[in-house]
Amino acid sequence: MLFNSWNFIFLVLATFCLYYIPLLRRYQIYILLLASTIFYAIDSRWMLLLLFLSALLNACSSYAAVFGKRPKLYATLGICLNLLLLAIFKYSGLVGTSFFDTNNGIGHFLVSIPLPLGISFYTFSGISLVVDAYRGRLDTTTETHISANFLQHVKNTFLYIFFFPKILSGPIAKSRDFFADITPKYIKDINWAFVFKALVVGYFLKMVIADNLKDFTFWMTFPHFQYRGTGSLIVMLFGYSMQMFSDFAGYSLIAIGVAAIFGYHLPTNFLFPYISASFREFWKRWHITLSNFLMEYLYISLGGNRKGKMRTYINLILTMMLGGLWHGAAWSYLVWGTYHGLCLAIERAVCGRRDSCIMIGKVSSDNMKKVSRWISITFVFTMVSIGWLFFALPDFSQALLYIKCIFSNYGTFAFVDPKLLPIIIYSIPVVVYHILYLNRQNKWFGRYVFKYDYVWYGIMLFIILTNSGSANSFIYFQF
């Protein structure tokens, strides 16, 4: 069910009405579980059984990791079973097409296994729960968030896994934080200003920016891009970067806003990533909850930076390779992850942990620092945008061909196609969005821009109602 559909709006309104009836307050968890089941079943009813199995698996293994006699065994078993489910349902097709004949036999069977919606996200949530439960048992100074009442823990776990604002594409909430939120909710405690702003910006980014840009970045697909000029290819790649941000950041804001309506606080997932002056900073601003998950549960487990420089670089590359493969069952995603891992490793080797690698001489004036940072931002944005080609063109050879065409299609039609002007127009709000954040402490902006923010929210709401693009599923739903 799309967030930008009438079915979703009706589901939220109906759930809200039941959820806050005083006589039904003791059933609030069950109301959310029912709404979440309906939300998931609308588009993936046959995979609902797998979702139930995943939630039950994580409830039992996390409970046993805290109260069982062999906690490490139960935690290890829970993690392995989660990864096994993910491998079977997400990567069987990749294995089938890569190593077998897909027309018959085992190859045909592997590619016929369906990909359940949101499996990457709810599997990672389950792993987080099991690992945190086990670590909670080892930490005697902190009270565990796992209830000693097994049925209560099962109920909490099902809500944590099923919760419909985050089930398909995150944000990936930590179980300890989410479980702490499971308390009776009252309508008087809703922060309506926060909800309104999150939903308006979220829907504006998705419905106005991303859904309109998709109609023009479509020409990036094969074989259309071969016949476009260099300027057009660059503009389309720029537009796709804006589309990627608007689509996923929009989803995250909608999820956060809807969760807040029901009294749950999902973590921030995007923090203006295109102002990043280093790849390290970019991954602290882009898909923050996934970055934190990979850092905490994979990079640190591999040894992090505790085993020497070379091992640190290897750990960075391995973490990003697996993070790339998590995004999709195609070799291009592995290449994308390796690409970012190499960027992080090279940056770490050359720059250490500085915010910007580019320094202009030895001048330390504020102006030179600003120039240096803007050069760094431009470089990082360019490299990140090139990486998005592996999302737009999952066939690795097509992505390489696109880059080749940028350097060779100088004479193909016009340098820049006038028809691509809408890409610039719909990208401007994203650029302005980042510039406003950079100037959030500027007195002039505070006096003339931020003071009248309600005007800008009103304008965005009007544009959502009058100039939304055709409805389209969120890009990250496929992951």
Secondary structure, DSSP 8 states (H G I E B T S, - for coil): --TTSHHHHHHHHHHHHHHT-GGGGGGHHHHHHHHHHHHHHHHHGGGHHHHHHHHHHHHHHHHHHHHSS-HHHHHHHHHHHHHHHHHHHHHHHHHHHHHS-TTSHHHHHHHHS---TTHHHHHHHHHHHHHHHHHHHH-TTS--SS-SSHHHHHHHHHHHHH-TTTTTT-----HHHHHHT-S---GGG--HHHHHHHHHHHHIIIIIIIHHHHHHHGGGSTTGGGGS-HHHHHHHHHHHHHHHHHHHHHHHHHHHHHHHHTT-------S-GGG-SSHHHHHHHSSHHHHHHHIIIIITTTTTTSS-HHHHHHHHHHHHHHHHHHH-SSHHHHHHHHHHHHHHHHHHHHHTT-S-S---TT---HHHHHHHHHHHHHHHHHHHHHHTHHHH--SHHHHHHHHHHHHHGGGSS-SS-GGGHHHHHHHHHHHHHHHHHHTTT-HHHHHHTGGGHHHHHHHHHHHHHHH-------GGGG-
